[in-house]
Amino acid sequence: MNPPSRTPTALAHALLKARHSGELLDADEWSDVVATPADAAAVQAAMAPALGWRVAGVAHGPGRVPRYWKSGAPRRDAPLAHAPLPEDGVWASPSVAGGAPLHLRGIEAEIALRLGCEVTAGTAAALQPGEGLALIDGITAAIEVVDTRWRQHRDAPPLLLAADGLCHGALVLGPWQDASRLLPRDWSAQVCRLRVGEGPLQEFTGTHPLGDPLWLLAGWLQALTGRYGSVPAGTVVTTGTWNGLAFARPGDLVVAQLEGVAEASLQL
């Protein structure tokens, strides 16, 4: 049965409901609603009021700039993608997922960065890829749980995945460390260790898809200042997976360690 209303706003409401209920939506019923990147952005804009966020493009409207974001790309010459993360799915490590409705339980070990000051459009525009370290006051390890509200999971059309927060389920943040841990840093030698449940301890070295988690900072800040005018201090961004994508099961303990940075853990 088709939804009674097939608009970006209706899809936004359906996705928000599915996030809390665990219901999966049929991508075939909604594929013509999100036919362009602008349609996916319209879905995100329609979610904003319910999440307490300012609508993108409204520099001084009600709500706040989303505090938590994911950003990344599979390689440096690919476009960056950015998505705001609902705060009720951001947890401090060590964390227990409890009754949060998760389906895929994809696991990505990441580094998260925190802004130490407000960033204006002018400051962001002057940045080149890889720059912006002076704007960061905190760094930590993070576990992103990759999930979806689509019955087709990651086989849903890319624009529907984008409308659904780029397949975001939850985020676990380790203890914040001073940004001085970023310098000096040879990211090609950075070690990430990941254990999922009873599986073997896996080790990855220099496997960040952009070579440097700071690489995306300029593009992320330019995108956000374009949407909101400025980005407040304390805003957090995750920067891409070191391990590719692993999968966990209910009951698994997930531990991600970024050597010399921090550790994060999640009990599913």
N, C-alpha and C positions, 0 to 999 in steps of 0.2 A: 504494500500500500504506500502510495506516495505521500509525503508530508503535505498537510493542508496549505502551508505557505512555503514557498521556495525562493527565499531571498537571503542575502548575506546576513541580515539581522536574525532571521529565523534560524539559520545555520549556527550563528553565534550562540543563540539560546540553547539549541540542541547540544552543541559541544560542551557548554558549561554544565548542562544537566548530566551529560554522559560522564564528565570528569568526576562527578560526585556519586553517581549511581552505579557506575561500572557498565552501563549499557553500551553496546557497540552499534554504531550507525553504519548504514549501507552506503558505501561510496557511490554506487551506481545511481542512487536516488538524488545525489547532490552534485554530481560532476558538472552539470550544466550551470550550476549556481556560481561556481568558482572557475571561470573560464580564462581569467587573466590575473597577473599579479595584483592589479588594482582591486579585483574582487576579493582576493585573499586578504589584502590590507583592509578592505571594508569589513570583513568578518572580524578581524582583530580589533578594529575601531568599535564595532558594535559590542564587543566583550568588555571594553574598557570601563564603562560606568559600573557594571556589576562587580568588577574587581577593584574598584576604587582608583582606577587609573585615569589620567588626563587623556583625552582623545588626541591622537597624533594630528599635528597640524594646527592645534589650538594652543598657542604659546602660553596663554595665561588663563586657561579655562579651569573648571572645577576638577578636583582629583589631583593626583601626584604623578610624577614621572615614575614608571615602574622601577623598583629598586633592584630587581634581579633579571639578568639577561643571559641568553646563550648566543654565541656568535662563532662563526667558523666557515671554513671552506675546505674542500678535499685537497687543494693545492693552491699555490700562490697566484696562478694565473686564472683561477676560477672566481666568480663573484662571491663575495661574502654574503651570508644570510644571518639575520638577527631575529630573535624572538623574545618577547618579555615572558617571565615565568611567574605564575601565580604564587603568592607568598605562602599560602597554606600548604604548598608542596615543597617548601624549602626548609630543611631540617638541619640542626646542628649535630655533628658527630660526637660520640657514638649515637646512632639513631635506630629506632625500631619502626618499621613501616606500618605495623599494626593492620588496621582494616582498610588502608588506602587501596582503592580498586586498581590493580595493576594486571596487565594481560601479557605483554611481551617480556617484561623484566630484562630488557637489554641493559648492559652495564658498560659505561665509559668512564675510565679514570682520567681526570682532567686537572688542570691548574686554574684556579679562580683568582681574579685580580679585583681589588677594591680601590675606587677613586678616593684620594685624600683631600680633594678640593673641588669646588664647582668648576665645570668646564663650559666656557662660552663657545658660541659658533665661531668667533674669530680665532680662538685658541685651537679649536679642532681643525679648522681649515688650514692652519699653518703646519699641521703634522704630516709627516711622510710615513709610509709603512715601516714599522719597527721602532718608531719614536713614541715618546709619551711616558717614559719611565718616571720622570719627575712628577707626574700627575698621580702616581700610584702610591698608596701608603700601606697596603696589605696584600699578602699572597697566601694561598693555602691550597691544599689538596681537596679535590671534590670528586664525588661520585654522581654522575648523571644517570638516572634510570630512564632509559628510552622506552616510550610507550605510545599508544595511539588509541584514539576513540573510534577507529574505523574497523569494521568487520574484516576487511581485506588486509589489515595491518599495514606493513610497509609497501605492499603492492598497490595501495591506493594511489590515484594520480598525484604527482608531486605538488600541484597547487592545493589540493585538499590536505596533504601533509603539512604544507606551509600554513594553511589556515588553522590547523590544529596544533600550532605552537612548535612546528618542526619536530614532531614526535617526542615531545617532552612529557615525562611522567612525574619525576620528582628529582630533587637535588639535595645532596648531603654535603655540607661544608665542614671541613676540618677546622682546627683552631687557627685563628689568624696569626700570621707571622709578619714581622717588619719587612717592608719591601726591600730592605738592604740585601735580603737573601737573593734578590735578582742579579746582584752584581758582586764580583764578576761571575759570569755564567756561560759555560760552553754547553749550549743546548743540545749539540750533537752527542754529548756524553751524558746527558740527563737520563737517569735510571728511574723507571716506573715499575713497581711490583704490584701484582694483582692476584688475589686469591678469591675464588668464588666457590662457596660451599666446601665440599670435600674434594674439589678438583685440585690439581697441582698448582704450586706457586708459579706464576708466570712472570717473566722479566722482559722488559722492553727498554731498549737504549736508543735515544735520539730519534724517536718515532713520531714526533709531533708532525702533523700533515703540512704545517706552514714553516717548519724548521725552528720557529721561535714563537712562543705564545704571545709576545708583544706585537707581532707582525700585524695582527688585526685591530690593534687599539685605535689607530688613526681612522680606519674605515668605520669601525663601530661608533666612535664618537662623532664623526661627521654625519653618519646616518641619524643618530639620536638628536644632535643639535638641529638637524634639518627638520625633525619631527616636532621637537619641543622647545627649541630656542636655546636651552642650556641643559646641562646634566648635573644634578646635585652631587655633592660629596657623599660618600657612602654607597654609591651605586656599584653593583657587583656584576662582573661578566665572567662566564666560563669560556674557555679558549680553544677547545678541541680535544679530541680523544688521543691518548697515547697508546691505547691497546686495540684500536679498531672497535669491534663490538663483540662482547661476550654475552652469554645468556645465563640467567640465574633461575632457580626454582623456588617455590614457596618454602620457607624454612632455612634457606641458605644464609650464611653470614658472608658478607662481601667486605673485603679489606683492600683499600688502595693506598699505596705508599709512594709518594714522589720523593725520592732520596734527597735529603738536604732541604726539603721544603716542609712537608707535613704529611699526616696520615688521616684517612677518613674511613669510617666503617658504618655498615648498614646491615641490620638484621631483618631479613625479609620474612 
